[in-house]
Amino acid sequence: MGHPLHPAIVHVPVGFWLAAVVFDVTMLAGWPGQAFFRISFFGIVLGTAGALVAAIPGLADWSGIKREKPAWKLGLTHMIFNVAAVLVWGFNGWIRWPRFREAETVSGLEIGLSAAGTILLLIGVWFGKRMTFDQGTSIGRQSRETLRRRAEEGKAAVPEE
C-alpha cells in the first residue's frame, strides 16, 4: 500500500478499550446503569476485534525487520504485551457475555480484568512507540540515499555524513 497500515488501525482497539475502562470506572464511581455496562461490553468486543485486525499488518511489518536490528526485539516485546492484552480483554468480554443485557454494574473480577488489560495495553503501546520514534520503524521505507537526495532537492538542511 506504500504506507504502514498497522499504526492507523491500532487506534481502534486502543480507543474502544480505553472507553470501556472509563465506563467501568464510571459504574464503580456510583453511576450504575445497563447502558454503561452495555457500552463497556461493546467497547471490549469491538476493541478485541479491532486488535485482531490490527495484528495482521503488524505481524507483516514486524516480519520485515531484520533480526539483528534492535527494533526486532522491541517488536517481539510489543507483540507479547499486546497478545496478552487481547487475551485479557477477550476473557473480560467472554465473562460479561451472559449478563450484558441486564447487568448494571461491574464485578470485582471484571474491573480487575479491565485494569490488567489497560496496563498490558499501555505497556504494549509504549514498546510500539519506541519502535516508531526511537528506531524509525516504518518511517523511512526508502533507502537513506533516496531520502537524502529528496531532502537536498527540497533545499532542506542535510547534515554531513
Backbone torsions as a table, in degrees:
resi	resn	phi	psi	omega
1	MET	NA	-13.8	178.6
2	GLY	90.2	-5.3	177.5
3	HIS	-150.3	155.0	-179.3
4	PRO	-70.9	129.5	-178.6
5	LEU	-88.3	-34.6	-176.6
6	HIS	-54.0	-48.3	-178.9
7	PRO	-62.1	-26.8	179.0
8	ALA	-76.9	-36.2	-175.8
9	ILE	-78.5	-30.7	-172.9
10	VAL	-63.2	-16.6	177.8
11	HIS	-66.5	-24.6	179.7
12	VAL	-65.3	-58.1	179.8
13	PRO	-65.3	-38.3	179.8
14	VAL	-59.4	-47.9	-179.3
15	GLY	-63.5	-47.2	-178.6
16	PHE	-65.6	-42.7	-179.1
17	TRP	-67.6	-41.1	178.5
18	LEU	-66.7	-36.4	175.1
19	ALA	-63.3	-41.2	179.5
20	ALA	-60.0	-44.5	-178.9
21	VAL	-69.2	-32.1	176.2
22	VAL	-63.6	-43.6	178.7
23	PHE	-68.6	-33.1	174.3
24	ASP	-62.0	-46.6	179.9
25	VAL	-64.8	-37.1	177.3
26	THR	-59.6	-42.9	177.9
27	MET	-65.8	-39.7	178.0
28	LEU	-66.0	-29.4	-178.1
29	ALA	-77.2	1.4	175.0
30	GLY	105.4	15.1	176.4
31	TRP	-115.6	64.8	-178.6
32	PRO	-69.9	158.5	176.9
33	GLY	171.4	145.5	179.5
34	GLN	-60.1	-37.1	-178.8
35	ALA	-62.9	-44.1	179.5
36	PHE	-63.0	-41.9	179.8
37	PHE	-64.5	-42.7	-179.6
38	ARG	-66.1	-42.5	178.5
39	ILE	-61.2	-43.3	178.0
40	SER	-61.7	-45.1	179.9
41	PHE	-59.3	-49.3	-179.0
42	PHE	-68.0	-30.5	173.3
43	GLY	-62.7	-40.3	178.4
44	ILE	-65.8	-46.5	-178.0
45	VAL	-64.3	-48.0	-179.0
46	LEU	-68.4	-35.4	176.1
47	GLY	-64.4	-42.1	179.2
48	THR	-65.6	-42.8	177.4
49	ALA	-63.1	-43.2	178.5
50	GLY	-62.7	-37.5	178.6
51	ALA	-65.8	-38.5	178.6
52	LEU	-66.1	-38.1	176.6
53	VAL	-67.5	-43.3	-178.8
54	ALA	-66.3	-25.7	-178.4
55	ALA	-65.5	-30.7	-176.0
56	ILE	-64.2	-56.9	177.2
57	PRO	-68.6	-26.9	176.6
58	GLY	-63.5	-43.3	177.8
59	LEU	-65.7	-38.2	177.7
60	ALA	-64.5	-43.4	177.9
61	ASP	-62.5	-45.1	-177.4
62	TRP	-64.7	-38.0	-178.4
63	SER	-65.8	-17.9	178.2
64	GLY	-86.4	-2.2	179.9
65	ILE	-89.9	134.1	178.2
66	LYS	-69.0	140.8	-175.5
67	ARG	-60.0	-29.6	-177.5
68	GLU	-79.0	-9.9	179.4
69	LYS	-79.5	142.3	178.1
70	PRO	-58.4	-29.9	-179.0
71	ALA	-64.9	-26.4	179.7
72	TRP	-63.9	-47.1	179.8
73	LYS	-68.0	-38.7	175.4
74	LEU	-60.6	-41.6	178.5
75	GLY	-63.7	-39.6	177.3
76	LEU	-63.5	-44.4	178.8
77	THR	-64.8	-42.5	176.1
78	HIS	-55.7	-46.6	-178.5
79	MET	-66.2	-41.4	-179.4
80	ILE	-61.4	-46.9	179.7
81	PHE	-65.4	-38.4	-179.4
82	ASN	-72.2	-36.0	174.6
83	VAL	-63.5	-42.2	176.9
84	ALA	-61.6	-40.8	178.2
85	ALA	-62.9	-43.0	178.6
86	VAL	-61.0	-42.5	179.9
87	LEU	-64.0	-43.6	180.0
88	VAL	-66.1	-47.7	180.0
89	TRP	-65.9	-38.6	177.6
90	GLY	-62.0	-43.7	177.7
91	PHE	-64.8	-39.0	178.0
92	ASN	-58.9	-45.6	177.7
93	GLY	-66.4	-39.0	-179.4
94	TRP	-62.8	-42.5	-179.5
95	ILE	-74.1	-20.7	177.7
96	ARG	-83.2	-23.5	-173.5
97	TRP	-50.1	-48.6	-175.1
98	PRO	-63.1	-23.0	-175.1
99	ARG	-122.8	15.4	-174.5
100	PHE	-67.5	-19.2	-179.2
101	ARG	-81.1	-31.5	-174.9
102	GLU	-116.1	-11.8	-177.2
103	ALA	-65.5	144.8	179.6
104	GLU	-117.4	-9.8	177.7
105	THR	-153.3	165.1	-178.0
106	VAL	-89.6	151.1	175.2
107	SER	-85.9	169.6	177.3
108	GLY	-61.1	-39.8	178.5
109	LEU	-64.1	-42.6	-178.3
110	GLU	-65.1	-43.3	178.9
111	ILE	-69.0	-34.7	176.1
112	GLY	-63.3	-41.8	177.5
113	LEU	-67.0	-38.2	176.9
114	SER	-62.8	-41.7	178.9
115	ALA	-65.3	-46.3	179.8
116	ALA	-63.1	-43.3	178.6
117	GLY	-62.1	-39.4	179.4
118	THR	-66.6	-43.2	178.9
119	ILE	-62.3	-47.0	178.4
120	LEU	-61.2	-41.8	178.8
121	LEU	-60.2	-48.8	-177.1
122	LEU	-64.8	-36.3	176.0
123	ILE	-66.3	-44.7	177.9
124	GLY	-60.5	-42.0	178.0
125	VAL	-62.4	-40.7	-179.9
126	TRP	-61.3	-42.7	177.7
127	PHE	-66.6	-35.6	174.8
128	GLY	-64.1	-39.5	176.5
129	LYS	-62.1	-41.5	179.3
130	ARG	-63.9	-38.5	178.0
131	MET	-61.5	-44.1	-175.2
132	THR	-76.4	-53.2	-171.0
133	PHE	-88.1	-29.7	179.2
134	ASP	-89.8	-37.2	-176.3
135	GLN	-103.5	-12.2	179.0
136	GLY	74.5	19.5	-179.5
137	THR	-61.9	130.3	178.5
138	SER	66.7	11.3	177.4
139	ILE	-93.1	-56.4	179.7
140	GLY	-102.4	87.0	-179.5
141	ARG	-86.2	11.1	176.6
142	GLN	-117.5	164.8	-178.8
143	SER	-66.0	157.6	177.9
144	ARG	-59.2	-38.5	-179.8
145	GLU	-63.4	-42.8	179.1
146	THR	-64.3	-44.4	179.3
147	LEU	-63.9	-40.3	179.3
148	ARG	-64.7	-44.9	179.9
149	ARG	-61.2	-43.7	179.7
150	ARG	-64.6	-39.3	178.7
151	ALA	-64.3	-43.2	179.3
152	GLU	-65.5	-39.8	177.5
153	GLU	-62.8	-31.9	179.1
154	GLY	-87.1	8.5	177.5
155	LYS	64.6	29.3	176.2
156	ALA	-79.2	152.4	175.9
157	ALA	-76.0	110.4	-176.8
158	VAL	-106.0	123.6	180.0
159	PRO	-68.2	153.6	176.4
160	GLU	-65.4	149.3	178.4
161	GLU	-87.5	NA	NA
